[in-house]
Amino acid sequence: MVCAGQMGPYFTKKFNIYGLDDVEYWHCLHCGLVMSKTHKVMGKKSWNVLNKKYHQSYQGTENDPNDPRWILRLNEQAEVIADLKTLGLITNAEPWVDYGCGDGKLSDLLLANYGIEVSKYDKNKHGSDYLSKVSLLKGKYGLVISTSVFEHISNADELGFINKLVSESGVLAVHTFVGDMIQPDPNWFYLLPTHCTFFTNKSMQMLFDIWEYQVSLYHVNSRLWFWFKNDVEKIEETIRNANNREKKKPHYHFKRGFVDYWK
């Protein structure tokens, strides 16, 4: 998925929901990445049915029992994206897209609260306000947003496809769980029926390097990373100044590399 390290058995969880029984998780001995072998070998039809059943349980509502901070976090993410646009670190000279947007709440918040237009794409959603996969523009987006998506992907090609949407001067925004180590605990809260890939700081840094990003920002309350390819000095200076603003303004963690905030 990320590196060529050896994958081996790690632990098993019994779900007994949405057609899932025992799910077998493997991990990389080199970078610590954890993947569900069960999801990896699942047929496309079964995977699509599982996704549909699970996401229909909360999408279209204001509540996700498995993620009580969902709406609050989306509002914080919209605020931070708008702030970075105001700071000039993300521009709308090129179109923006929310990849794997679900029912499009983040894009709707950005438009309603900040007047920012973001195209929507989700492989499980269709409609006049959603892009189709064939209409996505490789290398043309100034911002590609990917929130609660990476943990649903077990295919390296699909993960790479998201990155290839980012333009040469564009930014990738990522929200997913990242920790120093994924514990072999079948009771871990993040082991949801459709979550199949779990990143460590090391595996995320490797992905960051493979995709040739240079610097990243992290905003804690929104749980959102921003990956940049260029203008390292400009970004560093801008964030240093931004972090000296009044406390109610967003503050950021900066690093040349991947911000490994969660240890």
N, C-alpha and C positions, 0 to 999 in steps of 0.2 A: 504493500500500500504506500508506504513512505520510504522505507529502506529495504535492503536485501537481507536483513537479519532473519534468523531462524524463528519461526512461529511454533509455539508448543501449547499443549493444553494448560488451562489456568484454573477455571472453576465452572460450575454449572448452576443454573437457576431454573426452577420450575415455575412456569407462569399459569398454566391452566386458564387462559383467557384469550379471546380473539383467535382461537385455533392454535395457539402456541402451547406446547407442552414443555419439555426440557430444552433449554437453550444452552449450548456449549460455547464458552468464551475461551479464546486463545490469546496469548500475548507474545510480543516480540522480545526476545532475550537481549537484543541490542538497545532498542530505544524505548521499550516499555509500552508501546502502543497495544491496546487491547481491542480485539475484534470478535464478533460473534460468528463462529464457523457455521452455525445453524442458519443465520440470515444470509451468509455468503453463498451457500449452496441452494438456498430457497429459489424455487422457480419464479419467473417474472409475474405470472398470474397470481400465485399465492402471496407474493410480496405486495402487489397492488391491492389485493383484497384486504390484507392486514392493515395497510396504510389507510385505506378508505374507512374501514370500521373504526380504527383508533381515532383518527382525526375528526370524524363525524361526531364523536362523543363530546367535543367541546367547541369546534370551530363554528362561527356564527353566533357565539354567545360571548359574554364578558367574563367567563369563569372557566379556568382549567384546574380541576382538583389536584392534578399532578404538578402544577406550576402556579402557586398562588400569587407570585409577583409578576405574572405574565403581562398584564395591562400596564401596571406601574413601570415595568422595565421598558416596554415599548414606548411609553411617553418619554422616559429618560433617554432612550436611544434617539428618538426624533429630535429632542432638544440638543443633544450632543452633535448630531449630524448637521443641524442648522447652525450650531456654534462654529464648527470647523469650516463651514461655508463662509460665515461672516469673517472668520480669521484669514480667509484666503487659502486655506490648505486643501480644500476641495472646491473645485469650480464647476459650474454648469455649462462650460463651453462645449462639453460633450454630454450626451444623454446619460441618465442614471437608470439602473435596473435593480429591482429587489428580486433576487433569484431564490426560488423556493419560498415565496411570500405567503403561502397559505391563503387565508381569506383577505389578505391585503391590508391588514390594520395599520402596519407601520407606514406604508405608502399613503394611506388615507390620512393619517395623523400629520405627516409632513406637508401634505397639500392643504389640509384644513387649518393647521396652526401656523404654518410658516410660508405658505404659498409656493412650496417646492414640489415640482412634478417628478415622479419616479415611476418608470414603467414596471409592470408586474409580470412575473413569470412563475408558474408553478405547474409541474407536470401533471398534477392531479386536478387542476382547475382549468376551466375553459370559459370563454365569454368575450364580449367585445372589448372589455377593459383589460384583458390578459393577452400577453404575447404568446405565440406558439414557439416551439423550440426552433423551428426552421427560420423564424424571423429574428432570432437573437443575432446580434452583430458581433462577431469575434473581433476583439481588439479595438472596440469602438466606444467603450463606456468609461466615462470619467470617474464613476463610482459604481462598484458592484457590491451590493449589500447581501450578506449571507448570514441570516440569524436563525439559529436552531435548525441548521441544515447539515453541517459536517458530520454530526453524529448519526445521521440517517444514511450515510453513503459508505458502501463497502467496496466500491469499484474505483480504482485509481483513475481510470479514464474520465469518469464523470466528475471527480474532484478536479482533475486537470482542466476539464471543460469550463468550469466556473472561473478559474484563473485566466484562461485564454480570452475571456470576455473583457478583461481589463485592458484599457489602452496603455500606450507607452508612458504616458504621464498620469495615468489613472491611479485610483486607490481601491483597495479591497477592504471591506468592513466585515469582520467575522465575529459572530457570537456562538460559542460552544463551550463545553466544559474542557478545561485544561488544568492538569495538576502535575506535581512532581512524580507521582506514582499512582496508578490505578490499583486500589486494593482488591484482592480476590474475595469480595464480600457479596454474596447473593442478595443481601438485604439493602444494598446501596440504593439510595433514592433515585439515582439517575438511570438505573436499569429499567427502562420503560420498554413496552412491546416493540416499538419501532426504532429504538436506539441500538445501533450495531457497531459503532466505532467510537473509541474513546482515546483522546490524545494526551500525551504527556508533554511537558515542556520541551524535552529533548526531541520528541518526534515532530512537534510543531516547529521548532527551530530548524530541523532538517527540511521540512516542507518549505519554510520561509526562504532557506538558502537555495533549494532546487528551483524555486520560482523566481529567484534573483531579486527579492526585495531587499532594501537597505536599512530601513528604520521603521519602527512601529510606535504607536501610541496606545495606551489603554486607559479607559474610563471605568472606574470601579463600579459605581452604582448601576450603570447601564450594561455592565459585563460585555463591553464592546471593544474589540481591537481594530485599529486602522493600520494597514500595511502600505508603505510608500516605497517607490522605486528610485525617486530622484530628490534633489534639493534638500539634502540632509541638513546642511548648515542653516538654511532658511527655516526648516521645520523646527530645528532645535531652538533657534532664537525666538521664533513665534510662540512656541509652547512655554519657554521660559518666561516670556512677557505675559502670556495668558494666565499662567499660574500665579502671577502677582496681582491679579484682579481681585475684586471683592469675593468673599467666600461663596456667595450664592451663584456665582458663575461656575461653569464646569472646570474642573482641574484634571490634569492628565499626567500619566506616567509615560516617560519617554525612554527609548533605548535604541542604540544602533544594533539592530538584531531584533529578535522576538522578545517582547516584554513578558518575562516569566514571573508574573506577579504572584501567582498562587504556588506556594512552596509546600 
